Amino acid sequence: MKVLGVNAIFHDPAAALVVDGRIVAAAEEERFSRRKHGKRPVPFSAWELPEQAMAWCLAQAGIEAADLDAVAYSYDPDAVIPDGPGQDPQWESLRTSYARRTPWFMQTALPGLDPSKVVFVRHHVAHAASAALAGPHGDTAVIVADGRGECASHLAGRYSGGKLVEFASQALPHSLGLLYEDVTVHLGFQRSSDEYKVMALASYGSPQFLPELTQAVRTTGDGGFVTEPIDWSRLVPPRQPGQEPTAAHADLAASVQRRVEDVLLELAHWTHAETGATNLALAGGVALNCVANTRLHAEGPFANVWVQPAAGDAGTALGAALHVAVELGDTPEPMRDAALGRGWSEDAIEAELKRADLPYERPDNLATRVAAALADDGIVGWFQGRSEFGPRALGQRSLMAHPGRAANLDRLNAVKGRERFRPIAPMVLLDRAPEVFSRGPIPSPYMLFVHDVHPDWQGRLPAVTHVDDTARVQTVDPAEQPLLGAMLTEFERLTQLPAVVNTSFNTAGRPMVDSPQDAMECFGSSPIDLLAIGPFTVRRR
């Protein structure tokens, strides 16, 4: 069966293609449109079909829209309660009207498509499928937590034989995701975009306001929870644009972070007791909170915790496709890696370099050349293979630097236009990771957990050791990523450090680079010393 999955209802429009149970392609529309999170001026910021991503997915598989057996849309208008709690009747009416017309919008965007093949999948079911059906464990409990779906913000259940049994859900207006979004805005950041900045800021504070939050945010003993309205200004004045975060702002971030972690742990214990499962799969925007994920791994009741790398709304395109594929009789294959986006041949990359009139070389050993540049404290733009699906740079579209130079934290944040308090992350050779990092799971290929940096290594890896002595690690298995593995091995030979800095190849407010042209534009406009693009290198003039 050929099933195209589509997300286009809240934010992060995306498309994914599943053929005979195998994930063939997945991409976010922002990689094509160059609008981060697909955002446009209200009211059109959310309701954008991922037309370019859909067309590319089909082209990647060499099929036409008429060949599709189904199009799975990750929102079900029939599940909406327009006048229910937490709903804005005017907006819900518009949203559901848009969703109901999706079959005809799809027909316009994909000529030849039979609109009767469009299938609606509940938002949280799509999230759940994206984690459980793409994950490695098959039979698994699943927890979804995000801002909202049609009329809920949470789902807990168990997958067995590819089928979901739901055990609990939480109706709106109660929502851990919306709680986190609200404090994100109060702290001067952008809603549904900058929540990870609050997580980073939390490490600089202490949970001074935890008693107030524990009263307002609490589990109910039946798999659900309550999030009562909070007057944030009564706790801490809002941060104004351009204002540096204060100690009180950091304390508020720490308090909300801690309370969300505690509630997730309680929900995990309830889900474990009800399902009896050994493994847990996580999805939803809250599952991108790698600090909370680590507490679930380290302190929770499950033997294994797996997080889908595109855990936010973009991943519902993949989950919707997998859910419908199973309903049509396919058996899904586990996700091999996150490199599901666009890639370019050597000839295509070289043609772009010539078109841009950039002087380039083809070194005999790319890994050696890049490792030497990093050892010499250069910043390297790394563009290799197919782009990542999800928000993390995982060695396809990365900026890299020397992790042993403390100044590289400020240096890279300046290159990218990021806040100074935000950490940068390491990628590390898999076989060396246990010596350097602890507490988080290893392997950790998707950078979705934090790890404690061993005391002996904190002084040796200052650029990637956060203020709380943790790091958000990506492990690299040379058997699966041979070029990255060779580069890291050579870098360790030169520096005695088995890790390098890895952050996303972009600047503030822009999506990660996706095409050779994107990479060359970012290289040309930023103080990047070396661009490693396919088998070629470009040095700054």
GULUM-813548 format. One line per field, with one value per residue (C-alpha): residue in one letter; chain; x, y, z. Coordinates in steps of 0.001 Angstrom, whole numbers, plus 500000, padded with zeros to 6 digits. Each point is the difference from the previous one (the first is absolute). Layout:
BEGIN
aa (a;...)
ch (A;...)
x (X;...)
y (Y;...)
z (Z;...)
//
This chain:
BEGIN
aa (m;k;v;l;g;v;n;a;i;f;h;d;p;a;a;a;l;v;v;d;g;r;i;v;a;a;a;e;e;e;r;f;s;r;r;k;h;g;k;r;p;v;p;f;s;a;w;e;l;p;e;q;a;m;a;w;c;l;a;q;a;g;i;e;a;a;d;l;d;a;v;a;y;s;y;d;p;d;a;v;i;p;d;g;p;g;q;d;p;q;w;e;s;l;r;t;s;y;a;r;r;t;p;w;f;m;q;t;a;l;p;g;l;d;p;s;k;v;v;f;v;r;h;h;v;a;h;a;a;s;a;a;l;a;g;p;h;g;d;t;a;v;i;v;a;d;g;r;g;e;c;a;s;h;l;a;g;r;y;s;g;g;k;l;v;e;f;a;s;q;a;l;p;h;s;l;g;l;l;y;e;d;v;t;v;h;l;g;f;q;r;s;s;d;e;y;k;v;m;a;l;a;s;y;g;s;p;q;f;l;p;e;l;t;q;a;v;r;t;t;g;d;g;g;f;v;t;e;p;i;d;w;s;r;l;v;p;p;r;q;p;g;q;e;p;t;a;a;h;a;d;l;a;a;s;v;q;r;r;v;e;d;v;l;l;e;l;a;h;w;t;h;a;e;t;g;a;t;n;l;a;l;a;g;g;v;a;l;n;c;v;a;n;t;r;l;h;a;e;g;p;f;a;n;v;w;v;q;p;a;a;g;d;a;g;t;a;l;g;a;a;l;h;v;a;v;e;l;g;d;t;p;e;p;m;r;d;a;a;l;g;r;g;w;s;e;d;a;i;e;a;e;l;k;r;a;d;l;p;y;e;r;p;d;n;l;a;t;r;v;a;a;a;l;a;d;d;g;i;v;g;w;f;q;g;r;s;e;f;g;p;r;a;l;g;q;r;s;l;m;a;h;p;g;r;a;a;n;l;d;r;l;n;a;v;k;g;r;e;r;f;r;p;i;a;p;m;v;l;l;d;r;a;p;e;v;f;s;r;g;p;i;p;s;p;y;m;l;f;v;h;d;v;h;p;d;w;q;g;r;l;p;a;v;t;h;v;d;d;t;a;r;v;q;t;v;d;p;a;e;q;p;l;l;g;a;m;l;t;e;f;e;r;l;t;q;l;p;a;v;v;n;t;s;f;n;t;a;g;r;p;m;v;d;s;p;q;d;a;m;e;c;f;g;s;s;p;i;d;l;l;a;i;g;p;f;t;v;r;r;r)
ch (A;A;A;A;A;A;A;A;A;A;A;A;A;A;A;A;A;A;A;A;A;A;A;A;A;A;A;A;A;A;A;A;A;A;A;A;A;A;A;A;A;A;A;A;A;A;A;A;A;A;A;A;A;A;A;A;A;A;A;A;A;A;A;A;A;A;A;A;A;A;A;A;A;A;A;A;A;A;A;A;A;A;A;A;A;A;A;A;A;A;A;A;A;A;A;A;A;A;A;A;A;A;A;A;A;A;A;A;A;A;A;A;A;A;A;A;A;A;A;A;A;A;A;A;A;A;A;A;A;A;A;A;A;A;A;A;A;A;A;A;A;A;A;A;A;A;A;A;A;A;A;A;A;A;A;A;A;A;A;A;A;A;A;A;A;A;A;A;A;A;A;A;A;A;A;A;A;A;A;A;A;A;A;A;A;A;A;A;A;A;A;A;A;A;A;A;A;A;A;A;A;A;A;A;A;A;A;A;A;A;A;A;A;A;A;A;A;A;A;A;A;A;A;A;A;A;A;A;A;A;A;A;A;A;A;A;A;A;A;A;A;A;A;A;A;A;A;A;A;A;A;A;A;A;A;A;A;A;A;A;A;A;A;A;A;A;A;A;A;A;A;A;A;A;A;A;A;A;A;A;A;A;A;A;A;A;A;A;A;A;A;A;A;A;A;A;A;A;A;A;A;A;A;A;A;A;A;A;A;A;A;A;A;A;A;A;A;A;A;A;A;A;A;A;A;A;A;A;A;A;A;A;A;A;A;A;A;A;A;A;A;A;A;A;A;A;A;A;A;A;A;A;A;A;A;A;A;A;A;A;A;A;A;A;A;A;A;A;A;A;A;A;A;A;A;A;A;A;A;A;A;A;A;A;A;A;A;A;A;A;A;A;A;A;A;A;A;A;A;A;A;A;A;A;A;A;A;A;A;A;A;A;A;A;A;A;A;A;A;A;A;A;A;A;A;A;A;A;A;A;A;A;A;A;A;A;A;A;A;A;A;A;A;A;A;A;A;A;A;A;A;A;A;A;A;A;A;A;A;A;A;A;A;A;A;A;A;A;A;A;A;A;A;A;A;A;A;A;A;A;A;A;A;A;A;A;A;A;A;A;A;A;A;A;A;A;A;A;A;A;A;A;A;A;A;A;A;A;A;A;A;A;A;A;A;A;A;A;A;A;A;A;A;A;A;A;A;A;A;A;A;A;A;A;A;A;A;A;A;A;A)
x (500000;501060;498915;500836;499782;499334;500113;498462;497837;501932;503629;502972;498298;501650;499549;501149;499690;499698;500134;499235;500665;503403;500688;501210;500082;499052;500580;498750;498677;502309;502973;498504;498172;502783;497338;500876;497158;498009;498981;498258;498031;496867;497544;501877;502926;498561;497886;502606;500089;503571;499681;503719;500705;497129;501153;503578;498950;498182;502907;502428;498026;499385;496232;497071;497152;497667;502148;499297;497788;499307;500881;500034;499282;501018;496870;496434;497365;497357;501887;499715;497573;499720;498445;501912;502376;503081;498609;499522;496717;500916;503443;498874;497280;502560;502494;497528;498589;503510;500652;496729;500970;503412;499063;499326;503021;502051;498510;501075;503492;500447;498322;498695;499235;496627;498689;498120;503395;500586;499653;499830;502083;499629;502901;501179;499556;502306;502504;499786;500484;502998;501776;498753;499754;503278;501819;502138;497937;496734;498009;500239;498172;499626;499544;499129;500178;499779;498101;496772;498330;496356;498723;502726;503636;501178;499614;501270;499683;501672;500844;499887;500091;499935;496703;499465;497951;499384;500054;499669;499832;499777;497322;500675;500473;502500;503285;503662;500970;497848;501305;503551;498988;498477;503152;502054;498088;500226;503764;500199;500291;497832;497109;500134;503566;502308;499026;503462;501430;498011;501460;503514;499304;498681;503511;501037;497294;498554;496351;499042;496375;499464;497500;497657;500334;499428;496657;498979;501392;499308;499047;496534;500754;498134;502633;499100;501036;498866;501679;498228;500462;503099;500593;503636;500431;499191;503082;502418;499597;499974;503269;499877;501425;503742;500227;502556;498328;500268;500645;496258;499225;502408;498346;496573;501325;501550;496759;497830;502583;500148;496221;499502;502650;498333;496581;501393;501635;496718;498206;502688;499583;496219;500375;502481;497665;497022;501721;502587;502318;503797;500662;498758;499739;499554;498676;498413;501739;500650;502067;502581;500820;503204;500466;496604;500757;503139;498126;497488;502910;501932;497177;496994;498665;500747;503066;500248;498811;499947;499195;499110;502512;497276;497886;498254;497110;502086;500225;496231;500317;502107;497751;496823;501539;501156;496618;498114;502561;499360;496247;500497;501889;503666;502521;502121;503795;501836;501551;503611;501162;498773;501677;496692;500158;501547;503452;502116;502383;503652;499367;497097;502065;502937;497699;498718;503536;500922;496840;500857;503579;501446;503554;499834;502147;499383;502376;501257;498659;497104;499881;503683;499673;497018;501577;503127;497942;498134;503197;501324;496921;498132;496211;498802;496697;499196;497569;499802;497388;496270;498774;498616;496281;499398;501561;503386;503161;501255;503002;498317;499605;502303;502349;503004;502765;502668;498335;503144;500015;497631;499780;498289;496709;499768;501595;497376;497123;501270;500257;496425;498581;498891;499589;503213;498429;499196;502255;501536;500119;502597;500024;502168;501256;497639;502686;501503;496725;499725;503407;499004;496251;497592;496362;498450;499509;502809;499673;498323;499979;497291;501198;496783;501481;502480;502943;502181;503550;502464;501965;503282;498714;498244;503203;500991;496664;499085;498236;497356;499670;496946;499863;498462;502807;497801;500105;497393;501883;499817;501846;501519;500360;502670;498254;496923;501662;503443;501042;499100;501651;503208;500048;499486;502677;502508;499025;500657;503397;500881;498514;499399;496318;497406;497321;499372;497482;496884;497317;497503;501228;497966;499793;497377;496451;500850;499351;502960;501655;498608;501306;503534;498874;498821;503356;501990;497876;500502;503715;500313;498161;501518;503560;500276;503547;499407;497001;500038;497294;499806;503570;501062;501392;499781;502248;499203;501906)
y (500000;503555;502449;503699;501611;503721;502447;503416;501187;501656;500590;498176;498863;496831;496976;496387;497030;496383;497269;496397;500918;501572;503692;501301;503753;502653;503746;503195;502709;502556;498328;501021;503258;501256;501156;498508;497876;500961;503233;502799;502987;498964;498519;498107;498869;496561;498979;499450;496828;498728;500067;499920;497299;497864;500327;499158;496886;498668;500851;498275;496778;500541;499874;502229;501189;497617;497085;500717;497609;502586;503451;500121;503416;500381;501724;498768;502758;497556;499725;503733;501402;503614;501378;497703;501068;501774;500598;503320;499450;502406;498541;496389;500570;501366;497250;497175;501566;500098;496395;498755;501565;498329;497326;502691;502079;496825;499368;503481;499611;496454;499751;496537;499227;498470;502150;497008;498521;502670;498454;501983;498748;501431;502283;498101;496618;501278;501117;496615;498076;502133;498788;496450;498799;501637;498943;496907;498275;498969;499196;503209;502418;503460;503446;503040;503464;503265;503256;498660;497788;500205;500199;498376;500531;496533;496329;496898;496532;496834;498621;496277;498438;503466;500903;502699;499528;503330;500071;503716;503442;503501;502366;503667;502582;498072;499695;499657;501279;503130;500591;499959;502204;502564;500287;500169;503140;501464;499531;502023;497214;498880;497593;496608;500704;500934;497583;498429;503368;499753;496540;501412;502989;497684;498666;503443;500162;498076;498921;502724;500023;496253;500112;502313;497917;496738;501356;501109;497096;496514;496506;498638;496319;498776;500651;503658;503299;503534;503234;502850;503568;501700;503721;499967;503710;499371;497797;501860;503100;499143;500322;502868;499778;500521;499600;497535;497214;500624;497472;500070;499125;497075;498871;500064;497986;497497;499711;499303;497594;498049;499829;498754;497341;498898;499739;498023;497587;499496;499424;497501;498031;499914;498897;497278;498655;499958;498624;497679;500922;499880;502669;503566;502079;503771;502572;503433;503335;499363;496955;502387;500998;497979;500791;498493;497029;499252;499992;497561;497800;500264;500056;498573;496433;499015;498050;501917;503451;500840;503436;500586;502583;502123;499825;503327;500577;499326;496397;499572;499819;496879;498612;500517;498176;497084;499757;499778;497622;497584;500336;499099;496831;500996;499160;503063;499822;501766;503358;499428;503574;503570;500657;499999;503338;501272;499027;501012;498088;500986;501283;502170;501470;500714;501700;502289;500842;500921;502029;501956;500467;498708;498651;496457;496916;496288;498746;496445;499478;502258;498711;500790;503467;500896;498551;502084;503161;499341;499191;503359;501640;500614;500029;497487;499895;496329;499094;496266;497527;500390;502673;499168;499686;501934;502969;498513;500136;496415;500107;500826;503789;501041;502723;498521;501369;499022;499033;500589;503778;501681;503088;497957;500133;503772;499843;497642;501764;503206;498308;498764;503095;498012;500999;499649;497736;497252;496931;498301;496228;497315;497114;497186;496633;497325;497788;502951;501458;497916;501252;503650;500148;498345;499875;500407;496993;498814;499665;503397;500642;502686;502541;499715;499362;501846;498234;500875;500854;497970;502272;498952;501260;503217;502027;498281;500688;503492;501130;497269;499722;501981;502029;496995;497666;498264;499666;499092;497166;498432;496700;499028;496353;499788;496918;502119;503364;499092;503475;501614;497139;500413;503740;499558;497307;502266;502955;497876;499004;503677;501329;496996;501046;497514;502664;503162;502803;499341;502643;500587;501518;503210;503470;501385;499971;497890;496300;497657;500129;497356;500557;500725;503550;500408;498715;502326;503018;499280;499404;503265;502072;498513;499711;496316;498976;496869;498570;496206;499411;496516;498955;503631;502692;503761;502265;503571;502328)
z (500000;499277;502699;500097;503437;500404;502909;499334;502845;502864;499013;498461;496766;498730;497773;500230;497655;501129;497353;500969;503633;499328;500597;496638;500575;502545;499944;501547;497710;501639;498309;496644;500829;502345;502507;503386;501412;496899;501686;498150;501295;501902;499081;497310;502146;500712;497044;497339;497961;499600;496227;499246;502587;498686;496402;500967;501951;496954;497700;502365;499594;496280;500322;499062;502183;498190;501204;503673;501914;502699;501252;503796;501528;503652;501299;500211;499816;501246;503311;500710;502578;498737;503186;502351;502792;498796;496526;498264;498114;497202;499362;500389;497433;497552;500772;499562;496838;498576;501026;498476;496672;500030;497422;497421;500982;499557;496592;498920;501432;498655;496567;499355;503630;500757;502902;501417;500939;502649;503476;503246;502929;503489;500817;503084;498337;497249;502628;501735;496765;499062;503130;500526;496391;498935;503144;500585;502679;498339;503120;502017;502210;498519;501503;497921;501554;498107;499887;498579;497460;498994;503583;502127;500927;501022;499200;501789;498547;498830;496568;499379;496560;498466;501678;502611;503139;501724;503795;500747;498490;501405;498747;499421;501437;502131;498117;500921;496583;500232;503528;498648;497065;502379;502093;496788;498994;503514;499891;496801;497434;497094;500545;498278;498964;502888;502755;499849;501070;503236;500569;499522;502269;502727;500613;501272;502662;502894;500367;502464;498858;500105;502922;498056;496856;501881;501189;496501;497947;501329;498909;500752;500607;496931;497355;499637;501534;500793;498908;501717;498691;501390;500361;498918;500706;503661;500116;497716;497803;496293;498137;497536;496458;500051;503779;501334;502002;503734;502769;500730;496376;500222;503249;498353;497068;502424;501950;496968;498586;503266;500368;496451;500603;503253;498376;497062;502428;501827;496691;498985;503226;499497;496378;500968;502671;497634;496892;501517;497134;500218;497386;499607;496823;500227;497540;499970;500418;503702;498981;498513;503589;500302;503709;500800;497734;501985;503291;498478;498933;503262;502557;498178;500122;496381;498906;496724;498946;496297;498586;496376;498637;498410;503148;499363;497644;496883;501160;499858;496203;500453;502723;497999;497037;502166;501754;496726;498494;502878;499524;496340;500962;499850;502700;500767;500025;502824;499220;498925;500559;499651;496617;498139;498194;496799;498762;497016;497780;499719;496488;501171;502860;497696;497505;502770;501104;496435;499562;503161;498719;503258;499984;501317;500450;500089;502705;499907;503533;500996;503584;500527;498489;502205;503167;499376;499549;503241;501873;498752;501604;496773;499747;497419;498141;499373;497189;499355;498799;500480;502400;503438;500738;503191;501787;500952;497890;499952;497715;496718;500330;502857;501155;501761;502224;502533;503326;502066;499491;502459;497785;497295;501919;499644;496572;498558;501729;498374;496583;500305;501699;503074;503627;501999;502636;497498;499933;496998;499731;499310;497589;501345;498834;501274;501538;501884;501264;503230;501129;499564;500695;502439;501179;496558;497701;497750;497011;499630;496235;499860;502583;502033;503458;502203;501578;502946;498939;502054;502359;498375;496641;500960;499801;496763;498274;501259;496818;500252;503795;501066;503209;501793;498796;497426;496226;497374;498335;496576;499792;496644;499001;497245;498608;499286;499300;498624;498822;503326;501835;498008;500623;503765;500144;498254;502204;503088;498599;499616;503266;502311;500082;498639;499443;498001;500344;497927;499533;497229;496737;500021;501482;502402;498679;496959;499401;499751;496606;497694;496477;498734;499279;503623;501245;497774;500988;503714;499455;498112;502600;503166;501341;499117;499114;497965;498157;499566;497417;498561;499105;499515;502281;499695;502063;500894;497696)
//
